Amino acid sequence: MTITPTRQQPSVDEARPEAAGGLSRRRIIQGVAWATPAVVIAAATPATAASPLVPIVGTFPGGLVVSGASANQTESVLTVTSSAVFTTGGQAAAAPVGSVSTVISVPTARVGTGTASTASAGWVYQNKTTSGSNTLFTYQWVAGAVNASTPTGPLVALIPKTAGRTAFAVSVQSTGTSVSVPVTSPAVSATVGAYSLLSEGYHSGELQGAQSGFAVMRGGVLVAFKTNTAPVVGVTLTARALTSTTTGGTPPYSDNSAWTYQGSSVSGQYTLYTFALAAGTLLPSYNQTEFSVFVPRTHGVTPASYLVTIQGRSPDASGAVTSLELAYNNLK
């Protein structure tokens, strides 16, 4: 019997030599073994990637808010006051805001002829545009960027208005740019209180006797009911006399209990005698409030001229001043 020797099969490595750049099975297995730690490491990286980035100081955009917005009116001028104040918006580090502007929105029906203006340091008036039923007045802050330690100076905007004096409202908003990002403040509304005028009832005056030492000024003042909608508060009366005509006179007083003497001051060549309305407030009414004030004069001086100014605020302590001047010329 012939026994055929069994031929030994070549191993995989022998059958697939590494010639011509081939990979052996052993090399592949080794590669898998070395790759295992990398898979484990990669699985751990998401936790690190989820950690918040630490910001570089000054890279968050800063913001703006409007501060101290208020407004009042006279017969021809609307005055709006405000400041633009920097805010970090809750970020620990925020960049300054540059190119700051403040826009005041006024009902077009209340805008008069003429050009808006301001005398406020650091502010310049730019232009006006219309938006729906409103006119927008833009003022530019030109004194540099705004940050936490340097807000804008107060803007006092003077805007021409119609003769109407009833109450209305305006809106104030500030804009700017921080790290190339446009930023806008919330709009703030400011009520413009009704403006009332003082009116003359009558006035007359006299020098009381050559040796009496008094000039007497009488009259009446009112807030006319038909043409005014608000009271006038903090009402005072000031009688102006040449100081040269008052020496040697007796102390001033009023014989009307509605007025009380407050004191005197000197302004240039004049002495000013001030009386306050005891009630403090004049309401719109057909009834006038009378006054009768006595101010000192030099004995024997005739004739002489005096000026009485009655003024108050309309409609409240932050309102515009309204005044009435009454001249008493050549009293004898």
FINUKOL-991239 format. One record per residue (C-alpha): residue number from 1; y, x, z. Coordinates in Angstrom, 3 decimals. Last residue first. Example, Ala and Ser with C-alpha at 12.3 -4.5 7.8 and 13.67 -1.06 7.14 Angstrom:
// FINUKOL-991239
  num         y         x         z
    2    -1.060    13.670     7.140
    1    -4.500    12.300     7.800
END
This chain:
// FINUKOL-991239
  num         y         x         z
  332   158.965   -48.197    41.325
  331   155.678   -47.219    39.746
  330   156.166   -45.192    36.605
  329   152.673   -45.661    35.202
  328   149.658   -47.147    36.949
  327   146.755   -46.348    34.583
  326   143.347   -47.991    34.982
  325   140.219   -46.094    33.976
  324   136.762   -47.722    33.914
  323   133.530   -45.780    34.197
  322   129.839   -45.911    33.336
  321   127.582   -43.037    34.326
  320   124.147   -42.880    32.754
  319   121.095   -43.829    34.734
  318   119.029   -41.764    37.158
  317   120.291   -43.584    40.247
  316   119.937   -46.965    38.555
  315   121.252   -49.165    35.695
  314   123.815   -47.895    35.087
  313   125.628   -45.554    37.418
  312   129.075   -46.148    38.846
  311   132.739   -45.594    38.112
  310   136.220   -46.783    38.969
  309   139.045   -44.452    37.970
  308   142.581   -45.172    39.176
  307   145.437   -43.155    37.669
  306   148.900   -42.792    39.226
  305   152.494   -42.437    38.019
  304   155.678   -42.003    40.102
  303   159.275   -43.369    40.181
  302   160.670   -42.618    42.650
  301   160.202   -40.124    45.522
  300   162.056   -41.173    48.684
  299   159.363   -40.210    51.128
  298   156.506   -38.253    49.533
  297   153.543   -40.441    48.735
  296   150.367   -41.326    50.556
  295   147.677   -43.570    49.039
  294   147.174   -47.287    49.728
  293   144.264   -49.098    48.061
  292   143.788   -52.755    47.141
  291   140.567   -53.693    45.388
  290   139.164   -56.941    43.994
  289   135.606   -57.622    42.905
  288   135.640   -59.910    39.887
  287   133.596   -63.079    39.576
  286   132.098   -63.830    36.156
  285   129.025   -61.867    37.216
  284   126.733   -58.957    36.354
  283   126.041   -57.375    39.749
  282   128.219   -54.670    41.272
  281   126.390   -52.426    43.713
  280   127.426   -50.184    46.613
  279   128.140   -53.106    48.932
  278   130.809   -51.019    50.676
  277   132.398   -49.946    47.405
  276   133.438   -46.375    48.057
  275   136.990   -44.974    48.142
  274   138.067   -41.536    46.920
  273   141.556   -40.014    46.987
  272   142.114   -37.278    44.391
  271   145.037   -34.871    44.706
  270   146.409   -33.507    41.442
  269   147.964   -30.235    40.276
  268   144.588   -28.605    39.684
  267   141.909   -30.728    41.299
  266   142.367   -31.270    45.031
  265   140.027   -33.340    47.183
  264   140.289   -36.426    49.376
  263   138.087   -38.468    51.696
  262   135.738   -41.463    51.877
  261   138.001   -44.514    52.335
  260   136.075   -47.789    52.531
  259   136.224   -50.662    50.027
  258   135.026   -54.282    50.324
  257   137.081   -54.617    53.517
  256   140.288   -54.840    51.483
  255   143.304   -53.352    53.264
  254   142.337   -49.948    51.956
  253   143.409   -46.639    53.486
  252   145.222   -43.373    52.785
  251   146.645   -41.220    55.601
  250   150.495   -41.083    55.841
  249   152.752   -39.186    53.474
  248   154.564   -35.910    54.120
  247   153.389   -34.419    50.879
  246   152.016   -36.885    48.310
  245   154.385   -36.575    45.344
  244   153.802   -32.852    44.743
  243   150.062   -33.464    44.801
  242   150.383   -35.574    41.687
  241   148.246   -38.627    42.330
  240   144.705   -39.673    41.360
  239   143.039   -42.744    42.893
  238   139.252   -42.621    42.826
  237   137.129   -45.751    43.144
  236   133.370   -45.585    43.725
  235   130.367   -47.676    42.675
  234   126.908   -46.341    43.499
  233   125.250   -49.008    41.372
  232   126.155   -50.960    38.239
  231   123.970   -54.001    37.716
  230   121.989   -54.724    34.537
  229   122.135   -57.170    31.621
  228   125.720   -56.874    30.462
  227   127.755   -58.696    27.789
  226   127.633   -62.276    29.051
  225   127.788   -61.526    32.787
  224   130.744   -59.153    32.738
  223   130.333   -56.385    35.302
  222   133.571   -56.781    37.233
  221   136.720   -55.014    38.432
  220   139.933   -56.338    39.992
  219   143.297   -54.819    40.739
  218   145.684   -53.332    43.269
  217   147.320   -49.939    43.634
  216   149.840   -49.292    46.429
  215   151.850   -46.099    46.747
  214   152.655   -45.368    50.356
  213   155.138   -43.383    52.487
  212   157.099   -46.364    53.766
  211   160.542   -44.773    53.324
  210   161.591   -46.034    49.881
  209   159.572   -49.222    50.217
  208   156.022   -49.757    48.958
  207   155.765   -48.052    45.623
  206   154.074   -50.564    43.400
  205   150.930   -51.368    41.495
  204   149.198   -53.879    39.245
  203   145.730   -54.353    37.805
  202   143.673   -57.184    36.351
  201   140.017   -58.127    35.836
  200   139.011   -54.889    34.182
  199   135.476   -54.419    32.922
  198   132.677   -52.077    33.988
  197   129.984   -51.625    31.392
  196   126.223   -52.032    31.682
  195   123.452   -49.952    30.129
  194   119.896   -51.254    30.218
  193   117.408   -48.597    31.232
  192   115.719   -46.327    28.718
  191   112.083   -46.149    29.765
  190   110.246   -42.897    29.090
  189   106.749   -42.816    27.572
  188   104.707   -39.614    27.601
  187   102.504   -38.551    24.675
  186    99.563   -36.338    25.621
  185   100.221   -32.725    24.642
  184    99.191   -31.282    21.287
  183    97.454   -27.999    20.465
  182    96.904   -26.410    17.050
  181    94.403   -23.494    17.251
  180    95.490   -20.073    15.927
  179    94.940   -18.453    19.340
  178    97.304   -21.131    20.763
  177    99.597   -23.183    18.527
  176   102.231   -25.757    19.536
  175   102.971   -29.428    20.118
  174   105.002   -31.503    22.593
  173   105.241   -35.295    22.880
  172   107.974   -37.680    24.091
  171   108.006   -41.453    23.553
  170   111.017   -43.755    23.820
  169   111.478   -47.101    25.562
  168   113.926   -50.033    25.477
  167   116.505   -51.639    27.755
  166   119.515   -53.534    26.385
  165   122.711   -51.666    25.458
  164   123.081   -52.260    21.707
  163   125.911   -50.190    20.194
  162   123.497   -48.225    18.011
  161   122.287   -44.783    18.922
  160   123.023   -41.120    18.218
  159   120.551   -38.700    19.827
  158   121.406   -36.041    22.413
  157   118.343   -34.105    23.558
  156   118.421   -32.344    26.927
  155   115.482   -29.938    26.811
  154   114.592   -28.255    30.067
  153   113.596   -24.607    29.750
  152   110.149   -24.004    28.369
  151   107.431   -22.981    30.754
  150   107.077   -19.290    31.664
  149   104.602   -18.454    34.454
  148   101.604   -20.384    33.161
  147   102.328   -19.597    29.523
  146   104.825   -20.542    26.810
  145   105.539   -18.311    23.840
  144   109.052   -17.232    22.932
  143   112.632   -18.509    23.284
  142   112.831   -20.563    20.094
  141   111.659   -23.981    21.363
  140   112.043   -26.369    18.411
  139   113.368   -29.960    18.584
  138   112.004   -32.744    16.384
  137   113.442   -36.283    16.240
  136   110.970   -38.937    15.079
  135   112.300   -42.319    13.930
  134   110.095   -45.316    14.691
  133   109.104   -48.526    12.882
  132   106.436   -46.806    10.798
  131   106.937   -43.070    11.040
  130   110.349   -41.788    10.014
  129   111.552   -38.203     9.992
  128   114.247   -36.274    11.840
  127   115.081   -32.601    11.762
  126   115.268   -29.283    13.577
  125   117.399   -29.392    16.737
  124   117.413   -26.082    18.549
  123   116.152   -25.240    22.044
  122   116.276   -21.973    24.016
  121   119.341   -22.925    26.071
  120   120.035   -26.673    25.961
  119   123.177   -27.687    24.030
  118   121.298   -30.283    21.996
  117   121.919   -32.245    18.816
  116   121.139   -35.382    16.819
  115   123.265   -36.044    13.754
  114   125.320   -39.147    13.036
  113   124.544   -42.810    12.524
  112   122.744   -44.860    15.143
  111   119.086   -45.207    16.090
  110   118.170   -48.362    18.054
  109   116.405   -50.210    15.202
  108   114.547   -46.984    14.401
  107   112.692   -47.213    17.700
  106   112.816   -43.649    19.051
  105   110.025   -41.029    18.986
  104   110.981   -37.680    20.493
  103   109.052   -34.653    19.193
  102   109.009   -31.431    21.171
  101   108.123   -28.163    19.456
  100   106.356   -25.025    20.656
   99   105.638   -22.309    18.095
   98   103.575   -20.391    20.681
   97   101.084   -21.364    23.368
   96    99.767   -18.632    25.640
   95    96.013   -17.889    25.765
   94    93.680   -19.408    28.328
   93    91.467   -17.876    30.985
   92    89.863   -19.896    33.763
   91    89.617   -22.914    31.502
   90    90.472   -26.349    32.926
   89    92.944   -27.212    30.149
   88    94.866   -24.021    30.885
   87    98.205   -25.874    30.984
   86   101.648   -24.768    29.797
   85   104.675   -26.997    30.437
   84   106.982   -28.532    27.812
   83   110.154   -29.856    29.451
   82   111.968   -33.201    29.174
   81   115.380   -34.937    29.016
   80   116.379   -37.694    26.573
   79   120.024   -38.779    26.194
   78   120.767   -41.701    23.847
   77   124.423   -41.778    22.791
   76   126.747   -44.513    21.456
   75   127.228   -47.203    24.099
   74   125.628   -45.100    26.784
   73   121.936   -44.493    27.185
   72   119.348   -43.060    29.519
   71   116.098   -41.151    29.246
   70   113.541   -39.354    31.385
   69   110.608   -36.976    30.820
   68   110.123   -34.564    33.714
   67   107.075   -32.782    32.328
   66   105.275   -32.961    28.989
   65   101.889   -31.236    28.949
   64   100.752   -28.316    26.812
   63    97.500   -26.478    26.181
   62    96.006   -22.976    26.109
   61    93.302   -22.013    23.632
   60    90.472   -19.955    25.127
   59    90.441   -16.270    24.111
   58    92.768   -14.953    26.810
   57    90.221   -13.093    28.894
   56    86.946   -12.548    27.045
   55    84.542   -15.285    27.872
   54    81.161   -14.565    29.564
   53    78.533   -16.240    27.445
   52    76.396   -18.832    29.132
   51    72.638   -18.013    29.615
   50    70.413   -19.860    27.135
   49    69.519   -16.651    25.237
   48    67.999   -15.115    28.362
   47    65.702   -18.048    28.915
   46    64.764   -18.019    25.208
   45    63.628   -14.348    25.410
   44    60.399   -14.693    27.419
   43    58.190   -15.868    24.575
   42    59.322   -12.917    22.497
   41    58.087   -10.521    25.169
   40    54.641   -12.091    25.177
   39    54.417   -11.932    21.390
   38    55.490    -8.291    21.445
   37    52.787    -7.494    24.005
   36    50.087    -8.786    21.565
   35    51.146    -6.735    18.541
   34    49.368    -3.562    19.700
   33    45.994    -5.326    19.862
   32    46.527    -6.957    16.487
   31    47.331    -3.604    14.935
   30    44.246    -2.035    16.463
   29    42.166    -4.783    14.958
   28    43.747    -4.133    11.561
   27    43.156    -0.372    11.858
   26    39.517    -0.946    12.713
   25    39.138    -3.283     9.782
   24    40.438    -0.518     7.538
   23    43.694    -0.823     5.685
   22    44.003     0.295     2.065
   21    46.602     2.855     0.942
   20    44.808     4.052    -2.118
   19    41.882     5.251    -0.068
   18    41.316     3.763     3.314
   17    37.603     3.329     2.534
   16    36.227    -0.136     2.196
   15    32.424     0.197     1.983
   14    32.420     2.951     4.617
   13    34.501     0.930     7.002
   12    32.410    -2.113     6.398
   11    29.305    -0.147     7.129
   10    27.004     0.835     4.291
    9    23.772    -0.992     4.118
    8    20.712     1.118     4.991
    7    18.055     0.965     2.310
    6    14.681    -0.087     3.590
    5    11.924     2.278     2.423
    4     9.481     0.727     0.075
    3     5.990     0.914     1.517
    2     3.236     1.287    -0.981
    1     0.000     0.000     0.000
END
